[in-house]
Amino acid sequence: MGADKVCLRGITVYGSHGVSAAEREVGRPFEVDVEVRADLSAAADTDDLGATVDYAAICEVVKRANEAGPYMLLEAFAGRIAKEVLEGFPVDEVTVRVRKPYPPVGVIVGAAEVEMTRSRGED
């Protein structure tokens, strides 16, 4: 697997995800990072969008996954994004991070985050 990556940081969506009824009722912003590993040499040589991973299309995957919720767990949200990216793009691996800023856990926490990495060919 090559070292080439396309990285999207801080994709922000508004969702009603969470375990508590209050979280699902009120909603909040969620931040999503997506990193994909793929061979980008053809894109580097040709300067052709068709030869790379279209990051605008990955943002659409995040948007669709968010709208498919609500999810109780960040893991479910991240897993859906990872699965759709692997199924829809010519990538070898995807890492998805989903952050919930200031989760309601009884103390001040800047964010709760889940990171999930999936590779093509995993069972």
Buried (B, 14 or more C-beta within 10 A) or exposed (E): EEEBBBEBEEBEBEBBBBEEEEBBEEEBEBBBBBBBBBBBEEBEEEEEEEBBBEBEEBBEBBEEBBEEBBBBEBEBBBBBBBBBBBEEBEBBBBBBBBBBBEBBEEEEEEEBBBEBBBBBEEE
